Amino acid sequence: MTTLHQGLPCRRRLRPARGLAVPGFILGLALLLSGPAAASPAGEALRLTAPESVARGDAFVARLNCDAPVDTVSFFWRGKRHVVSAREVEEGPQGRTWQAEILLPAPLEEKAQALSLGVCAGKKCPKPESSREVRLFDRKRPVQRLTVDRKYVAPPPEQTARIKRDRQKVAAALAQPLDEQLWALPLDRPVPGSVSSLFGLKRVFNGQPRGMHRGLDLRGAEGSPIRACADGVVALVDNLYFSGNAVYINHGNGVFSSYLHMSKPLVQPGEHVERGQVIGLVGATGRVTGPHLHLGLVVQGESVDPQPLLAPAEQGKQGAAPAGGEKR
């Protein structure tokens, strides 16, 4: 992680805090490098913290700390502006500070070797007041070659319209705004089972390359409980052609989790859920060969690997249920 110190003005007035705990977990991708803060003409300092490098397919935390009151912060990433609220926190020997943080994606398909991360105080600032580069690298992703029944390689033509409607439903759910950070890292594991299929897995069915696996498959016995990985609001509950019984949860500030192939959802759209709440039961609905949970994580519209953001599996609770597979 790198902390960039800039003498930039932070003069916005603070809005009342909403009582959310400040996440203390930051991805340990590199050492924090710190130095004396540069003073602005107003005697204020702004500190931007982010990893020096990120794997394609991962998400990372960017965090801004300001010595003076600020109500909102704008982060600039991949050509988009993301506005988040700031809150007053304690920062050790430096005393009180105003902090804003955001989860940002490094998509699997991103071709650039490095991307610019910019920031400014306030949502109406026209451009970044400070920026730095985040390098990208490739993590080795496995290839899975399977010989399967022909029906699993391509869906029947009569399902084309349904699949299109399903995609529209999911897109509408992921577009729902929630300008409040309800997530905190690390995310809870929704089931205790171990990983059966990794995010980014390249699949070849009957010699034909298919799309990459856009989630994390976790082992789970039929009917075992699935728990929300963080607080949030249910954005979608539906039965989808590929995903079966699915639940999507909005965790705020562009972060969504999805739980696919359930035997039974136990929540309703619009319902507020808490971290660890049972939201459904493990199943084998949709295009799968056996019961398991497909956990998805969408950050700022991009599918990312949930695994680096999950709490470690508890020793002795690695599910022994056989792994089910997805056919897409």
Buried (B, 14 or more C-beta within 10 A) or exposed (E): BBBBBBBBBBEBEBBEEEEBEBBEEBBEBEEEEEEEBEEBEEEBBBBBBBBBBBBBBBBBBBBBBBBBBBBBBBBBBBEEBBBBBBBBEEBEEEEEBBBBBBBBBBBBEBEEEBBBBBBBBBBEBEEBBBBBBBEBEEBEBEEBEBEEEEEBBEBEEEEEEEEEEBEEBBEEBBEBEBEBBBBBBBBBBBBBBBBBBBBBBBBEBEEEEBEBBBBBBBBBBBEBBBBBBBBBBBBBBBEBBBBBBBBBBBBBBBBBBBBBBBBEBBBEBEBEBEBBBBBBBBBBBBBBBBBBBBBBBBBBBBBBBBBBBBEEBEEEEEBEBEBBBBBB
